[in-house]
Amino acid sequence: FPNFFSIYYVQYKRLGTALKLSDVIQSYKNLAPYEMQQFVSRIEVDLASGEAHALRMLDKRYVYNPDIHRFCAVAATVSRGDARAEKVVESLQTELEHKSVERRRAVVRKRMAMVEKVQAGLLYTVVTCLMLVLFVFVAIG
């Protein structure tokens, strides 16, 4: 979803409140990864009944996803041409970037923990082998 919103954000910066969700869908459709194809297709079908309807349906479909819920509110604000549209779009962009950075940091921490475990295992193996070699030399010699 963050990639989808990035396209929305870039087009909003270019077009302002003249932005249409259908234009964003067309731009994103070719770039969308496989997991997002159904997401895009459902919005595209709902857009046939109007942008407001598509946003309501999207919001109902993803009730437990706060990012999508917030996007629907932001997109509705933009489509109404509300004066505070720029502020809410910027706010959501900042929030999604922050979440993305936090997810990446969590992945890095997890990988670092895995690397530390592997290093400890290798160190233990090397020390054990050295002690065995030393024991053999002491026992023989």
Protein Blocks (a to p, Z undefined) as FASTA:
>chain_A
ZZmmmmmmmmmmmnmmmbcfklmmmmmmmmpcfklmmmmmmmmmmmmnojklmmmmmmmm
mmmlmklmmmmmmmmmmmnopaklmmmmmmmmmmmmmmmmmmmmmmmmmmmmmmmmmmmm
mmmmmmmmmmmmmmmmmmmZZ
